[in-house]
Amino acid sequence: MKHFPRIPLLLLGALTLLAACEAADEPIEEAQRQASSFMFSADALLPDTLALDSLSLEGVNLPEAPDYNRADMWYIQPALLGDAQVDVFYTCPTVIITDYILNWRTCGHMNVYDENQRKEQAKELEAAAAAYGVTANFYSYYYRQMSLQSFASEETVAKRFPYAFQDIKRAFNYYLEHYNHGRPFIIAGFSQGGKAAVELVKALPASLLSRMVAAYVMGYKVTAADLEESPNLVPATGATDVGVTCCFSSVGDEASMWPIIQGNVACGINPINWRTDDTPAVIPWVTGENVEQPVTVYKHPVHNILFVENFGVNDFGFGPVTWIMGKYNYHPLEYQLYTPALVQNVADRTAAYMSIATGIRDVRW
């Protein structure tokens, strides 16, 4: 049933960076020690499931629904640093660029059975597993995501996303029933997957929310309306608070902000220093445009997104990305910027969560 992918090259770089830093080993070892001693109640092994919506198919051209009983609908990687008692449930970003013709009609959702479309998602999943699958078990899946063209307007997103989200909830329910076995979990997603993470956190009942170590919303926004709608969304304020949502996305200048994913952001955090103010942090594993100066990142106090300085990348190898998002929008490069920090933070938050059960120290819950 499970598919075990090869170890991505990006992961090897992240592990090398962690091994070079003696202090970085301690939270990981602590996370593993806590995980091995964590005990679950019998009730935790009986998962709640998320209610599915009644969606009309009138005027909608959808590909065939994914069958989550099939192994090829899943991308699963056990924790690379040994047995783990925490999972990551991850939703992939947008990989389908334009709408296309399916059965003589326009289709704006991914066909999960199309090998060419699947190949594009597999690349993104490797990058995500390198960030989240070192000290946690990594679970992801194929779903009928919206095309990038769908993000031309908020109206199109609102019309199409419910069909993608139906698959996302079905996959999450299947994961809970067949893979999770009552373990704590992290919800994570990038871009369209970040939107999915926000909506999943909103939908969690109390019994599941209490098992959520944290949520990572990368390359998308949490708005004031989101926070008002759901008390489940609690903005992260540091590196080890738990049950919280960590939201961040990156640009090089104000002109390159893409409003549909980076406008009206209500909360954000810097994933290098895990601060919510504008204190800058050096990203040591990234080379700057001026090689004699470090690349730094700070959270903008008004826009609540990350401004990266001295990065200087303005050619993403694919013209529409620059045209749609702006010359210095670093949305396609978030994993390049933050993977080692995410590897470490998953371990840190896991250790903090596990300390709840063992009574080592107080954390938010």
C-alpha positions in Angstrom: 0.0 0.0 0.0 2.8 2.4 0.8 5.2 4.0 -1.7 8.7 4.7 -0.4 10.5 7.3 -2.6 14.2 7.8 -2.9 15.9 10.3 -0.5 16.0 13.7 -2.3 19.3 15.5 -2.8 18.0 18.5 -1.0 17.4 16.4 2.1 21.0 15.3 2.1 22.1 18.9 2.2 19.7 19.7 5.0 21.0 16.8 7.1 24.6 17.8 6.5 23.8 21.3 7.8 22.2 19.9 10.9 25.0 17.4 11.6 27.5 20.3 11.4 25.7 22.1 14.2 26.1 20.3 17.5 23.2 22.3 19.1 20.9 21.2 16.4 21.2 17.5 17.4 19.7 18.0 20.9 16.1 18.9 20.0 16.0 16.0 17.5 17.3 13.6 20.1 14.8 15.0 22.6 12.0 14.6 20.1 12.8 11.0 19.5 13.2 10.2 23.2 9.8 11.9 23.9 8.2 10.1 21.0 9.3 6.7 22.2 7.7 7.3 25.6 4.4 8.9 24.5 1.3 6.9 25.4 -2.1 7.3 23.7 -5.5 6.7 25.2 -7.7 4.1 23.7 -10.1 6.8 22.5 -7.2 8.4 20.4 -7.2 5.3 18.3 -10.8 5.9 17.2 -10.4 8.7 14.7 -13.0 11.4 14.0 -13.5 12.1 10.3 -14.2 15.4 8.5 -17.7 15.8 7.0 -17.8 15.9 3.2 -19.8 18.5 1.4 -22.6 18.1 -1.0 -21.3 19.6 -4.2 -23.2 20.2 -7.4 -21.4 19.0 -10.6 -23.6 21.2 -12.8 -21.3 23.2 -15.1 -18.2 21.6 -13.6 -15.9 19.4 -15.7 -14.0 17.2 -13.2 -11.5 14.4 -13.9 -12.1 11.0 -12.3 -11.8 11.1 -8.5 -8.7 9.7 -6.8 -9.2 6.3 -5.2 -7.3 6.5 -1.9 -7.3 2.8 -1.6 -4.7 2.7 -4.3 -1.1 2.9 -3.4 -0.2 5.2 -6.3 -2.4 7.9 -4.9 0.0 8.3 -2.0 3.5 9.4 -1.3 4.7 8.1 2.0 8.1 8.3 3.6 8.8 7.0 7.1 10.9 9.4 9.3 14.5 9.3 7.9 16.1 9.5 11.4 14.3 6.4 12.8 11.0 5.5 14.2 8.7 8.5 14.8 5.5 8.9 16.7 4.5 12.1 14.9 3.3 12.4 11.3 3.1 15.2 8.8 0.1 15.3 6.6 1.1 17.4 3.6 -0.8 19.0 0.7 1.2 19.8 -2.5 1.3 23.2 -4.2 -0.1 24.0 -7.6 1.7 22.1 -10.4 -0.9 22.4 -13.1 -0.3 25.7 -14.8 -3.2 26.2 -17.2 -6.7 24.9 -17.8 -6.8 22.2 -20.4 -9.3 20.3 -22.5 -10.8 17.1 -21.1 -13.6 15.3 -23.0 -14.0 18.3 -25.2 -14.6 20.6 -22.3 -12.4 23.0 -20.3 -11.1 21.5 -17.1 -9.4 23.5 -14.3 -8.5 20.6 -12.0 -5.6 18.1 -12.1 -6.2 14.6 -13.5 -4.5 12.4 -10.9 -4.3 9.5 -13.4 -2.4 11.5 -16.0 1.3 10.6 -15.8 2.6 13.9 -17.1 0.7 15.8 -14.5 1.7 13.4 -11.7 5.4 13.8 -12.6 5.2 17.5 -11.8 3.7 16.9 -8.4 6.3 14.2 -7.6 9.1 16.8 -7.9 7.3 19.0 -5.3 6.7 16.1 -3.0 10.4 15.3 -2.8 11.2 18.9 -1.8 8.5 18.8 0.9 9.7 15.4 2.3 13.2 16.8 2.6 11.8 19.5 4.9 9.2 17.6 6.9 10.1 14.0 6.7 13.4 13.8 8.7 12.0 13.4 12.3 8.4 12.7 11.3 6.6 10.3 9.1 5.6 12.0 5.9 2.2 11.4 4.2 1.1 13.1 1.1 -1.3 12.3 -1.8 -2.5 13.2 -5.2 -5.7 15.4 -5.4 -7.6 17.3 -8.0 -5.9 20.6 -7.4 -6.9 23.7 -9.2 -4.8 25.0 -12.0 -2.6 28.0 -11.6 -4.8 29.8 -14.0 -7.6 29.4 -11.4 -5.8 32.0 -9.3 -6.5 34.7 -11.8 -9.3 35.9 -9.4 -10.7 35.2 -6.0 -14.0 34.4 -7.6 -12.5 31.5 -9.6 -10.7 30.2 -6.5 -13.9 30.3 -4.5 -15.7 28.4 -7.3 -13.1 25.7 -7.9 -11.4 25.1 -4.5 -14.4 23.3 -2.9 -13.9 20.4 -5.4 -10.2 20.2 -4.6 -10.9 20.4 -0.9 -13.4 17.5 -1.1 -10.5 15.3 -2.2 -8.2 16.8 0.5 -10.8 15.9 3.2 -11.2 12.4 1.8 -7.5 11.9 1.8 -7.2 13.2 5.4 -10.0 10.9 6.5 -8.3 7.9 4.8 -5.0 8.8 6.5 -6.6 9.0 9.9 -8.4 5.6 9.4 -5.5 3.7 7.8 -2.2 5.3 8.5 -2.2 7.5 11.6 -3.0 5.0 14.4 -3.7 7.7 16.9 -0.4 9.5 16.6 0.0 13.3 16.9 0.3 15.0 13.6 1.5 18.1 11.8 -0.6 19.7 9.0 1.5 21.3 6.3 1.0 22.7 2.9 2.6 25.0 0.3 0.8 27.5 -1.9 -2.5 25.9 -2.8 -1.6 23.3 -0.2 -1.2 26.2 2.2 -4.8 27.2 1.6 -5.7 23.5 2.2 -3.8 23.6 5.5 -5.7 26.6 6.7 -9.1 25.0 5.8 -8.1 21.7 7.4 -7.2 23.4 10.7 -10.5 25.2 10.6 -12.4 21.9 10.1 -10.7 19.9 12.9 -13.0 18.9 15.8 -11.6 19.3 19.3 -10.4 15.7 19.6 -8.2 16.0 16.5 -7.1 19.6 17.2 -5.6 18.4 20.5 -3.4 16.0 18.6 -2.2 18.7 16.1 1.4 19.5 17.0 1.4 22.6 14.6 0.3 23.7 11.2 2.7 25.1 8.6 1.1 27.4 6.0 3.9 28.3 3.5 3.4 30.5 0.5 -0.2 31.4 1.4 -2.1 33.6 3.8 -4.1 33.6 7.0 -6.4 36.5 6.9 -8.3 38.4 9.6 -11.5 36.8 8.4 -9.9 33.3 8.8 -8.9 34.1 12.4 -12.4 35.5 13.1 -14.1 32.5 11.6 -12.2 29.8 13.5 -10.6 29.7 17.0 -8.6 26.7 15.8 -6.2 29.1 14.0 -3.8 30.4 16.6 -0.9 32.3 15.2 2.6 31.0 16.2 4.6 33.3 18.3 7.9 31.4 18.8 9.8 28.2 17.9 8.2 25.8 20.3 4.6 26.8 20.9 2.2 24.0 19.8 -1.3 23.7 18.4 -0.4 26.9 16.5 -0.3 27.9 12.8 3.0 29.1 11.3 2.3 31.3 8.2 5.0 32.7 5.9 5.7 33.6 2.3 8.5 35.5 0.7 9.3 38.4 -1.7 12.2 40.7 -2.5 10.3 43.9 -2.7 6.8 45.4 -2.3 6.1 45.6 -6.0 6.4 41.8 -6.3 3.7 40.9 -3.8 1.0 38.7 -5.4 -2.2 39.9 -3.7 -4.1 36.7 -4.1 -1.7 34.8 -1.8 0.1 37.6 -0.1 -2.5 40.3 0.4 -4.4 41.1 3.6 -2.2 38.7 5.6 -3.2 38.9 9.3 -0.3 36.9 10.9 3.1 35.7 10.0 6.3 34.5 11.4 10.0 34.4 10.4 11.0 30.7 10.0 14.7 31.5 10.6 14.5 33.1 14.0 10.8 32.3 14.7 10.0 35.9 15.6 6.9 37.8 14.7 8.5 41.3 14.8 10.8 42.7 12.1 14.1 41.4 13.6 16.2 40.2 10.6 17.8 36.8 10.5 20.7 35.5 8.3 20.0 32.5 6.1 23.5 30.9 6.2 22.9 28.2 3.6 21.9 30.6 0.8 24.4 32.5 -1.3 23.6 36.2 -1.8 23.6 38.3 -4.9 26.6 40.1 -3.3 28.5 37.0 -2.2 30.4 39.1 0.4 27.1 39.9 2.2 24.7 37.5 3.9 21.2 36.8 2.7 18.8 38.1 5.4 15.0 37.8 6.0 12.7 39.8 8.1 8.9 39.9 8.6 7.4 43.1 7.3 5.5 44.8 10.2 2.6 45.9 8.0 2.3 43.2 5.3 3.1 40.3 7.6 5.1 38.5 4.9 8.8 37.9 4.6 11.1 40.3 2.8 14.4 38.6 1.7 17.4 40.9 1.1 20.5 40.2 -1.1 18.9 37.1 -2.6 18.6 38.7 -6.0 17.0 35.8 -8.0 14.8 37.1 -10.7 14.9 34.2 -13.2 12.9 31.2 -12.2 13.4 29.3 -15.5 9.7 29.6 -16.3 8.5 32.9 -17.7 4.8 32.8 -16.5 5.9 32.6 -12.9 7.7 36.0 -13.1 4.9 37.5 -15.2 2.2 36.4 -12.8 3.9 36.9 -9.4 6.4 39.7 -10.0 10.1 39.9 -10.7 11.2 39.4 -7.1 8.5 37.1 -5.8 10.3 34.2 -4.2 7.3 31.9 -4.0 8.9 29.1 -6.1 12.0 29.2 -4.0 10.6 28.9 -0.5 12.1 25.4 0.1 15.5 26.6 -1.1 15.3 29.4 1.5 13.9 27.5 4.5 14.3 23.7 4.4 17.0 23.3 7.1 15.0 25.6 9.4 11.9 23.5 8.9 13.8 20.3 9.5 14.9 21.7 12.9 11.6 23.2 13.8 9.6 20.1 13.2 11.9 18.4 15.8 11.6 21.3 18.2 7.9 21.5 18.1 7.6 17.7 18.4 9.8 17.7 21.5 7.6 20.5 23.0 4.4 18.6 22.2 5.7 15.4 23.7 6.6 17.2 26.9 2.9 17.7 27.5 2.4 14.0 28.1 5.6 13.6 30.2 5.0 16.7 32.3 8.5 18.1 31.6 7.4 21.7 31.1 4.4 23.9 30.3 3.6 24.6 26.7 0.5 26.2 25.1 -2.6 24.0 25.1 
